[in-house]
Amino acid sequence: MTDVGGVAAERLRSFIERIERLEEEKKVLADDIKEVFAEAKGEGFDTKIMRQVIRLRKMDKASYQEMETLLDVYKHALGMVDGGVIDEEIDAA
């Protein structure tokens, strides 16, 4: 293995090339995901909501419950529940 300035050149090259291959795979996967979202949107699904559902499904149960509790507390504090802002906006529509 060739050392250049104390750096194992071949080992470094190996890491860089592996990362480059993984980056390319990541790009291909991102393009595939984009296509699936476009297909879902074409069938009338709301992709913003789908993305939110995917984020929620990734959470463990305790984190999800904590987030739901805090969200409820914040909505109550802002008057967004039980005749609050959200209810008034729905009634206006």
C-alpha positions in Angstrom: 0.0 0.0 0.0 1.4 3.4 -1.0 1.7 6.0 1.7 1.5 9.6 0.5 2.1 12.0 3.3 1.1 9.4 5.8 -2.1 8.5 4.0 -2.7 5.0 2.6 -3.6 6.0 -0.9 -5.2 2.7 -2.1 -7.3 2.4 1.1 -8.5 6.0 0.7 -9.3 5.4 -3.0 -11.3 2.3 -2.0 -13.4 4.3 0.5 -14.0 7.1 -2.0 -15.0 4.7 -4.8 -17.4 2.8 -2.5 -19.0 6.1 -1.4 -19.3 7.2 -5.0 -21.1 3.9 -5.9 -23.4 4.3 -3.0 -24.2 7.9 -3.9 -25.2 6.7 -7.4 -27.4 4.0 -6.0 -29.0 6.5 -3.7 -29.7 8.8 -6.7 -31.3 5.9 -8.6 -33.5 5.0 -5.5 -34.5 8.7 -5.1 -35.6 8.8 -8.7 -37.6 5.6 -8.2 -39.3 7.0 -5.2 -40.1 10.2 -7.1 -41.7 8.1 -9.8 -43.9 6.3 -7.2 -45.0 9.6 -5.7 -45.8 10.9 -9.2 -47.9 7.7 -9.9 -49.8 8.1 -6.7 -50.4 11.8 -7.4 -51.7 10.8 -10.8 -54.3 8.6 -9.1 -55.4 11.4 -6.8 -53.5 10.8 -3.7 -52.1 13.7 -1.7 -48.3 13.2 -1.7 -47.6 15.6 1.1 -49.9 13.6 3.4 -48.3 10.4 2.1 -44.8 11.7 3.0 -46.1 12.6 6.5 -47.6 9.1 7.0 -44.2 7.6 5.9 -42.5 9.8 8.5 -44.9 8.7 11.2 -44.6 5.0 10.3 -40.8 5.3 10.8 -41.3 6.5 14.4 -41.2 4.1 17.3 -44.5 3.9 19.3 -43.2 6.0 22.3 -41.9 8.8 20.1 -45.1 8.9 18.1 -47.3 9.0 21.3 -45.1 11.8 22.7 -45.4 13.8 19.5 -49.2 13.3 19.4 -49.5 14.5 23.0 -47.4 17.6 22.5 -49.2 18.4 19.3 -52.5 18.2 21.1 -51.2 20.4 23.9 -50.0 23.0 21.5 -53.2 23.0 19.5 -55.2 23.5 22.7 -52.9 26.3 23.8 -53.4 28.0 20.5 -57.2 27.6 20.5 -57.1 25.3 17.5 -59.4 22.7 19.0 -63.0 22.8 20.2 -64.2 25.9 18.4 -60.8 27.3 17.8 -59.0 28.5 14.6 -59.4 25.2 12.7 -63.1 24.8 13.5 -63.8 28.5 12.5 -61.9 28.0 9.2 -63.9 24.9 8.4 -67.2 26.6 9.2 -66.2 29.6 7.0 -65.6 27.3 4.0 
